[in-house]
Amino acid sequence: MRKLDLMTVVGLVGGTAMLVASLLIGGNAGIFWNFPSVLITVGGSIAATMISHDIEQIKNVFRLTKQCFTTETVEPYALIEMFGELAKKARREGLLALEDDMDRLPDPFFQKGLQMMVDALDPELIREILETDIEHMQYRHQIGAGVYKTWGSFAPAFGMIGTLIGLIQMLVRLDDPSALGPGMAVALITTFYGVILANLVLLPMANKLELRSQEEVLIKSIIMEGIIAIQSGMNPRILEEKLMAFLPPERKPAAPQPEEVTFSA
């Protein structure tokens, strides 16, 4: 289950609001709107991105985009505790008893690994299958982030193209000095659009997709190692300690402080 990622929403809304506010404070915000510049920057960069990728990659990126606005609710430490409980149950009742725990985590990757463990597949075969799943998941995520990176790289370039077009149109009218200033302003607006689109929207979203991929790899790596450790009969306490190695120090539970010992005089 996923929940709304407020950081993405606050970043986009806050960045847009501050940009609009700065334009309004500076005077006439209407001069920053130019429809032909929008067509050149947005339309041109989208066309170039479509040329760079195939239709399946473009379709998948819209499905992956929602991950920029949501975050995984599975807490790694809670997942490790769950595997500790499963290890204890496996020791008491055997691996077949874990078939009843398939629905403890609504994750097809977890359910697939647990089923292979219950079916007594070789641990190395389980590892090979699950690692292949993780690798292909990373590949799909890299493609999604790559589409946004490609789009983000083309947007400023087409902004510059729009600026060149505007300069050419301005130079044609050199006989009218009064048109030079407004013409230069319109020419520069296209570059403005490209830079804003790339650095406020596209490249940050590519970075967020990469972050989501890293988080999902962490969860799936814990699941894979937990399943293989249970099948090998590892001690539940040792299993939890092994899985804790995946967590950074700040995400590990604080060690209990020893009680103070006082001596009477």
C-alpha positions as CSV (number, residue, x, y, z in Angstrom):
1,M,0.0,0.0,0.0
2,R,1.3,3.5,-0.9
3,K,0.6,6.9,0.6
4,L,0.9,10.4,-0.8
5,D,4.4,11.8,-1.0
6,L,4.0,15.4,0.4
7,M,7.6,16.3,-0.5
8,T,6.9,16.1,-4.3
9,V,3.6,17.9,-4.0
10,V,5.0,20.7,-1.7
11,G,8.1,21.0,-4.0
12,L,6.1,21.4,-7.2
13,V,3.4,23.7,-5.7
14,G,5.9,25.7,-3.7
15,G,8.3,26.1,-6.5
16,T,5.6,27.2,-8.9
17,A,4.1,29.6,-6.4
18,M,7.4,31.3,-5.7
19,L,8.1,31.6,-9.4
20,V,4.7,33.2,-10.1
21,A,5.1,35.4,-7.1
22,S,8.5,36.7,-8.3
23,L,7.0,37.4,-11.7
24,L,4.1,39.3,-10.2
25,I,6.3,41.3,-7.8
26,G,8.6,42.2,-10.7
27,G,5.7,43.9,-12.6
28,N,3.7,42.7,-15.6
29,A,3.5,38.9,-15.4
30,G,1.7,38.8,-18.7
31,I,4.8,39.5,-20.7
32,F,6.1,36.1,-19.7
33,W,3.3,34.3,-21.6
34,N,4.0,33.5,-25.2
35,F,2.1,30.7,-26.9
36,P,4.5,30.1,-29.8
37,S,7.3,29.7,-27.3
38,V,5.3,27.1,-25.4
39,L,4.7,25.2,-28.7
40,I,8.4,25.2,-29.5
41,T,9.7,24.3,-26.0
42,V,7.1,21.7,-24.9
43,G,6.0,20.4,-28.3
44,G,9.6,20.2,-29.7
45,S,11.0,18.5,-26.6
46,I,8.2,15.9,-26.5
47,A,8.7,15.1,-30.1
48,A,12.4,14.6,-29.6
49,T,11.7,12.4,-26.6
50,M,9.3,10.3,-28.6
51,I,12.0,9.8,-31.3
52,S,14.5,8.7,-28.6
53,H,12.3,6.0,-27.1
54,D,9.8,3.4,-28.3
55,I,6.1,3.5,-27.6
56,E,6.1,0.9,-24.8
57,Q,8.7,3.0,-22.9
58,I,6.6,6.2,-23.3
59,K,3.5,4.4,-22.2
60,N,5.2,2.9,-19.1
61,V,6.6,6.2,-18.0
62,F,3.1,7.6,-17.4
63,R,2.3,4.6,-15.2
64,L,5.5,5.1,-13.3
65,T,4.9,8.8,-12.9
66,K,2.4,8.2,-10.1
67,Q,5.4,6.8,-8.0
68,C,6.7,10.4,-7.9
69,F,3.6,11.3,-5.9
70,T,3.4,8.3,-3.6
71,T,5.7,6.5,-1.3
72,E,5.8,2.9,0.0
73,T,4.2,2.3,3.4
74,V,6.2,-0.9,4.1
75,E,8.6,0.0,6.9
76,P,11.9,-2.0,6.5
77,Y,12.2,-2.5,10.3
78,A,8.7,-3.8,10.5
79,L,9.4,-6.1,7.6
80,I,12.5,-7.5,9.4
81,E,10.4,-8.1,12.6
82,M,7.9,-10.0,10.5
83,F,10.6,-12.3,9.1
84,G,11.8,-12.9,12.7
85,E,8.3,-14.1,13.5
86,L,8.1,-16.2,10.4
87,A,11.5,-17.8,11.3
88,K,10.2,-18.7,14.8
89,K,7.0,-20.2,13.3
90,A,9.0,-22.2,10.8
91,R,11.1,-23.7,13.6
92,R,8.1,-24.6,15.6
93,E,5.7,-25.9,12.9
94,G,7.9,-26.4,9.8
95,L,8.1,-24.6,6.5
96,L,4.8,-25.8,5.2
97,A,3.0,-23.9,8.0
98,L,4.2,-20.6,6.4
99,E,1.8,-21.2,3.5
100,D,-0.9,-19.6,5.7
101,D,1.2,-16.4,5.9
102,M,1.1,-15.6,2.2
103,D,-1.2,-12.7,2.7
104,R,0.7,-11.0,5.5
105,L,2.4,-8.8,2.9
106,P,0.4,-7.9,-0.3
107,D,3.5,-8.0,-2.5
108,P,3.7,-10.5,-5.4
109,F,7.4,-10.7,-4.9
110,F,7.1,-11.8,-1.3
111,Q,4.3,-14.3,-2.1
112,K,6.3,-15.8,-5.0
113,G,9.4,-16.2,-2.8
114,L,7.5,-17.7,0.1
115,Q,5.7,-20.1,-2.2
116,M,9.0,-21.3,-3.7
117,M,10.4,-21.7,-0.1
118,V,7.3,-23.8,0.9
119,D,7.7,-25.9,-2.2
120,A,11.2,-26.7,-1.0
121,L,13.1,-25.3,-4.1
122,D,16.9,-25.2,-3.8
123,P,18.0,-21.9,-2.0
124,E,20.3,-21.0,-4.8
125,L,17.6,-21.4,-7.4
126,I,15.3,-19.2,-5.3
127,R,18.0,-16.6,-5.1
128,E,18.7,-16.7,-8.8
129,I,15.0,-16.3,-9.7
130,L,14.4,-13.4,-7.2
131,E,17.6,-11.6,-8.2
132,T,16.5,-11.8,-11.8
133,D,13.2,-10.2,-10.8
134,I,15.0,-7.4,-9.0
135,E,17.3,-6.8,-11.9
136,H,14.4,-6.5,-14.4
137,M,12.5,-4.3,-12.0
138,Q,15.6,-2.0,-11.9
139,Y,15.8,-2.0,-15.7
140,R,12.1,-0.9,-16.0
141,H,12.6,1.8,-13.5
142,Q,15.8,3.0,-15.2
143,I,13.8,3.3,-18.5
144,G,11.1,5.4,-16.7
145,A,13.6,7.8,-15.2
146,G,15.6,7.8,-18.4
147,V,12.6,9.1,-20.4
148,Y,12.3,12.1,-18.0
149,K,16.0,12.7,-18.1
150,T,15.9,12.7,-21.9
151,W,12.9,15.1,-21.9
152,G,14.7,17.3,-19.4
153,S,17.8,17.4,-21.6
154,F,15.8,18.4,-24.7
155,A,13.7,21.1,-23.1
156,P,16.5,23.7,-22.6
157,A,17.8,22.9,-26.1
158,F,14.5,23.6,-27.7
159,G,14.3,26.7,-25.6
160,M,17.5,27.9,-27.3
161,I,16.1,26.9,-30.7
162,G,13.1,29.1,-29.9
163,T,15.4,31.9,-28.9
164,L,17.3,31.6,-32.2
165,I,14.0,31.8,-34.1
166,G,13.0,34.9,-32.2
167,L,16.3,36.5,-32.8
168,I,16.1,35.9,-36.5
169,Q,12.6,37.3,-36.6
170,M,13.9,40.3,-34.6
171,L,16.8,40.9,-36.9
172,V,14.5,41.0,-39.9
173,R,12.9,44.1,-38.3
174,L,16.1,46.1,-37.7
175,D,14.5,49.0,-39.6
176,D,12.1,49.4,-36.6
177,P,14.2,50.2,-33.5
178,S,11.0,50.3,-31.3
179,A,10.5,46.5,-32.0
180,L,14.0,45.4,-30.9
181,G,13.3,45.4,-27.2
182,P,10.0,43.5,-27.2
183,G,11.4,41.2,-29.8
184,M,14.5,40.3,-27.7
185,A,12.2,39.7,-24.7
186,V,10.0,37.3,-26.6
187,A,13.1,35.5,-27.9
188,L,14.5,35.0,-24.4
189,I,11.1,33.7,-23.0
190,T,11.5,30.4,-24.9
191,T,14.8,29.7,-23.1
192,F,13.1,30.6,-19.8
193,Y,10.4,28.0,-20.5
194,G,12.9,25.3,-21.3
195,V,15.0,25.9,-18.2
196,I,12.0,26.0,-15.9
197,L,10.4,22.9,-17.4
198,A,13.7,20.9,-17.1
199,N,14.8,22.0,-13.6
200,L,11.6,22.4,-11.8
201,V,9.6,19.4,-13.2
202,L,11.4,16.9,-15.4
203,L,14.8,16.3,-13.9
204,P,13.5,16.4,-10.3
205,M,10.9,13.8,-11.2
206,A,13.6,11.6,-12.8
207,N,15.6,11.8,-9.5
208,K,12.5,10.9,-7.5
209,L,11.9,7.9,-9.7
210,E,15.5,6.7,-9.1
211,L,15.0,7.2,-5.4
212,R,11.8,5.1,-5.5
213,S,13.7,2.4,-7.3
214,Q,16.4,2.3,-4.7
215,E,13.7,2.1,-1.9
216,E,12.0,-0.8,-3.7
217,V,15.2,-2.7,-4.2
218,L,15.9,-2.4,-0.5
219,I,12.5,-3.9,0.4
220,K,12.9,-6.7,-2.1
221,S,16.5,-7.5,-1.0
222,I,15.3,-7.8,2.6
223,I,12.5,-10.1,1.4
224,M,14.9,-12.3,-0.6
225,E,17.5,-12.6,2.1
226,G,14.8,-13.3,4.7
227,I,13.2,-16.1,2.7
228,I,16.5,-17.8,2.0
229,A,17.6,-17.4,5.7
230,I,14.4,-19.0,6.9
231,Q,14.7,-21.9,4.5
232,S,18.3,-22.5,5.7
233,G,17.0,-22.8,9.3
234,M,18.8,-19.7,10.5
235,N,18.3,-18.7,14.2
236,P,15.5,-16.0,14.3
237,R,17.7,-13.6,16.3
238,I,20.6,-14.1,13.9
239,L,18.3,-13.6,11.0
240,E,17.1,-10.3,12.3
241,E,20.6,-9.2,12.9
242,K,21.6,-10.1,9.3
243,L,18.7,-8.2,7.8
244,M,19.4,-5.2,10.0
245,A,22.6,-4.8,8.0
246,F,20.4,-3.4,5.1
247,L,19.3,-0.4,7.2
248,P,21.4,2.8,7.6
249,P,22.2,3.6,11.2
250,E,19.5,6.3,11.5
251,R,16.8,3.8,10.6
252,K,17.9,1.1,13.1
253,P,16.2,1.0,16.5
254,A,18.2,2.5,19.3
255,A,20.0,0.0,21.4
256,P,18.6,-0.2,25.0
257,Q,20.6,1.8,27.4
258,P,22.0,-0.2,30.3
259,E,20.4,0.5,33.7
260,E,22.5,2.5,36.1
261,V,23.9,0.5,39.0
262,T,24.2,2.3,42.3
263,F,26.1,1.1,45.3
264,S,25.1,1.8,48.8
265,A,27.7,3.3,51.1
